[in-house]
Amino acid sequence: MTKYIRSGRLQQIPPYLFAEINKKIDKAKKSGVDVISLAIGDPDMPTPKHIIAELGKAANDPKNHQYPDYEGLYSFREAVATWYRRRHNVALDPVSEVLALIGSKEGSLHLSLAFVNPGDYALVPNPCYTPYRTGTILANGVVHDLPLLDANNFLPQLDKIPRDVVKKTKVLYLSYPNNPTTAVADLNFYKEVVDFARDHNIVVCSDNPYSEIAFDGYKPLSFLEVPGAREVGVEFNSLSKPYNMTGWRIGMAVGNPEIVSAMATVKNNVDSGVFNAVQYAAITALLKTPDSEINALNGIYQKRRDLVHETLASVGITARKPKATFYMWCHVPEGHTSASFATLMLEKAGVVVTPGAAYGSYGEGYFRISLTVPDARLAEAMDRIRKAIKK
Ligand SMILES: *Cc1c(COP(=O)(O)O)cnc(C)c1O
């Protein structure tokens, strides 16, 4: 008997697929198993010292103790523009084309709230980072799945979307380098997206938090590098992943001024922006972090990637070697579902992997491993997986 009936939109949020496995993890831990979780994409290494030092300095300044401007400090937005010019050769107007976000996750919901009316469609990749899906639902929108298939390099086939769906679509969510599939997008794909969005008056959201996490010399693109992208969309980026700042909650939306302004209106009515001291620390991160520091971080992830790839190959599990992101998207062995394999790994190896189906029905047949675990723990997890599967 529930006294307070949840709103219809909340009732539509799919059950948390980790709930079942979390129960099993708790049980294993209680019985003394030293569980190693490879399930969460959260950098294990600390935020670089120069960024923390700037936070300390800014936190001591009383003028930073008051409400921030909800759209972000001008100096933060200017730093974002400088960073985009340096990194992607994209020119942005700090005032009309940059908005501070409390992380990119927040942006996913607020974009839908800004543009999706009840019954409007949002095109959402399947599998995907779940906030695109749940954000659409919370805005009373309708999710139309875009299957991401290995055969298409995990890029959606825009020409396969039914006409009547396209007509009712307001928003298209994309994210490359992709979580969970680790796929990357090239300029040709983005050009196709721009044409599609322009033809059908659709708002494009390119969520790009892994733009700096890449290997073997690969440099991920920004959607805004494509001519015309700014007319149809925005890109989200985030300090979380490249600067080990997931707990700090700061990111940005950049691009089309109308979209940026609509999101700012939502935010002005929902939150009051990011703590100024965090914004000053973020400016330091964007402008003062030597490339060598980012390269060193990527070097660590790359070694871990190679270790996992080798280990899995040795027990007959196939996975692509990612060019970017800190994940591995792996095929579950014959005879397993993604959930049964995740359960097997927990019970036989004490290792938690994420079942692919947690990211959508097209994630079935896969599991995801996150490389954000200290080297020694990852090596231990690989040993255990090797032994468990050989048995
Ligand atoms: C980690 C992640 C985010 C979260 O970014 P925050 O800025 O920390 O909210 C957004 N999108 C994807 C695809 C992610 O994997």
PDBQT file of the ligand as one rigid body, heavy atoms in Angstrom, charges set to zero:
ROOT
HETATM    1  C1  LIG A 401      30.398  10.106 -17.403  1.00  0.00    +0.000 C 
HETATM    2  C2  LIG A 401      29.452  10.547 -18.447  1.00  0.00    +0.000 A 
HETATM    3  C3  LIG A 401      28.778  11.763 -18.322  1.00  0.00    +0.000 A 
HETATM    4  C4  LIG A 401      28.759  12.460 -16.989  1.00  0.00    +0.000 C 
HETATM    5  O1  LIG A 401      29.338  13.632 -16.990  1.00  0.00    +0.000 OA
HETATM    6  P1  LIG A 401      29.187  14.614 -15.766  1.00  0.00    +0.000 P 
HETATM    7  O2  LIG A 401      29.737  15.839 -16.352  1.00  0.00    +0.000 OA
HETATM    8  O3  LIG A 401      29.995  14.063 -14.643  1.00  0.00    +0.000 OA
HETATM    9  O4  LIG A 401      27.741  14.736 -15.421  1.00  0.00    +0.000 OA
HETATM   10  C5  LIG A 401      27.998  12.224 -19.354  1.00  0.00    +0.000 A 
HETATM   11  N1  LIG A 401      27.851  11.495 -20.472  1.00  0.00    +0.000 NA
HETATM   12  C6  LIG A 401      28.441  10.302 -20.610  1.00  0.00    +0.000 A 
HETATM   13  C7  LIG A 401      28.249   9.539 -21.867  1.00  0.00    +0.000 C 
HETATM   14  C8  LIG A 401      29.257   9.791 -19.606  1.00  0.00    +0.000 A 
HETATM   15  O5  LIG A 401      29.804   8.589 -19.732  1.00  0.00    +0.000 OA
ENDROOT
TORSDOF 0
